[in-house]
Amino acid sequence: MRMNALMLPLWKATEVGDPKILPEILPAELRDLIDGGWRTGPAGALLLDGCYGDGSGWRSDWQADDIAQHELAVNDVGIPCDDLPEEREAFLRGAVARSRAFADAALRAANGLPTADTLVAIVSVGVDDDFLTHGATVKFATERGGFPETYAELDRFRFEAMAVLDAHEDRARP
């Protein structure tokens, strides 16, 4: 796992905890995405079934050289934050905790699938003055062809708390 300096204090202040408490942390739409599972798509892409659906809304002529770009486009999940407190620190901690719990559960759900060992979750939470509007997102991609180099140096993101989790992380530690 890697994270930028903006994420570190927020990450340390959150706890993913026992997966059995996910209903308390995750809204129904996020639990539904996890329960829907993963599928292998065009060119061996690893895709959240609830984001990809039957594939009719997506091109299928994907090339191995840019597979991660397609995965990032499909597996781009906005984390609902409307019910979180509007006070800055409470909102940011809640957004990180929810994003972290979702990313962890989705990565666990991919275990055993082809290429799941290269799957990462990219957690982004806006921390600038517009944090309530920016909210949080989690994107998933395999670190294969076309994986963006921008995620190699997370401190370049100055208005977002960023973390990249991989499928092999020990989730019990911050």
Sequence and secondary structure as in RCSB ss.txt:
>XXXX:A:sequence
MRMNALMLPLWKATEVGDPKILPEILPAELRDLIDGGWRTGPAGALLLDGCYGDGSGWRSDWQADDIAQHELAVN
DVGIPCDDLPEEREAFLRGAVARSRAFADAALRAANGLPTADTLVAIVSVGVDDDFLTHGATVKFATERGGFPET
YAELDRFRFEAMAVLDAHEDRARP
>XXXX:A:secstr
 EE TTTHHHHHT     GGGHHHHS HHHHHHHHH EEE GGG EEEHHHHTTSTTS     GGGHHHHHHHHS
EEEE  TTS SSHHHHHHHHHHHHHHHHHHHHHHTTTSTTGGGEEEEEEEE STTHHHH EEEEEEESSTT  GG
GS GGG SSEEEEEEETT  TT  
